[in-house]
């Protein structure tokens, strides 16, 4: 190596102390190990009395003394996106480090936050922008693209988002209307729809946990999208949804599996009451509920078909229709007829409920 090249190499190597790459989340210390020498780091941990487990993306360390558990990850900044969850399940669950939704939340907070321990909000902003960009590229492509790994959350939800956008754009009644994303989580769908369906007058993302959509709210404001807003509400409580009014389209993507049968029926009733024209429900098809994601029940094509029939019965009209599709699991589309939609809006107005979202 020439003297100039060696000098440039030294300039590129910025030594950051491990303590400045570490973030404690409850009883777990997570360390950003990107661009560190794994062998040297492992030797240091072993010298400190830690028992180690290695996976492609992680180094797990445990001992009897505090700090008892250390997790070193090796993700680059551009790899911080929604597919982290798939890596957690594939690599950390077999090692006994992931069993519950609380474990999953702890891992997300630790891995993302450790990339900027002094300003975790900056790291979450990076996570949101990285994920949004991956979704954007998929939705802008001419054909759906296959992403590596069948468990990729981005692969799953990009398929659902593409189908929702197509359903909205198929007719003027929904394309120029209003939309509610019930259980929006991080709020990626409302942001993407603001780009691919600019004719939508209002797009509302709703979730029980407002911290999840803080980045999406910030991004919507920066992009000048007043039609996009986010609200906190409990889907199980009719009184929290009713003030929002009715929406031309309501989507609930991988939401119902998080509720038991009784609460699930409450949620379904509230979604139906909020829908003026089109209700879109997506559920995973699983052999058993996934405990890490907090799933409480499973769906099959037969149970989804029965759900569609109950939706029409509860709307009480004869002119509506429903159909089921295969799309990253099961997709149920329930549609009121134009006359039913107008009657529902009139009834809402006469009862004092807001007719527009």
PyMOL commands that set and color helices and strands:
alter all, ss='L'
color gray80, all
select helices_A, chain A and resi 3-12+18-21+38-47+77-79+84-92+101-114+120-140+153-169+172-175+188-196+210-222+238-242+256-258+261-274+301-315+338-351
alter helices_A, ss='H'
color red, helices_A
select strands_A, chain A and resi 22-25+28-32+51-54+58-62+69-73+178-182+202-207+228-232+247-253+275-283+321-326+330-335
alter strands_A, ss='S'
color yellow, strands_A
deselect
rebuild
show_as cartoon
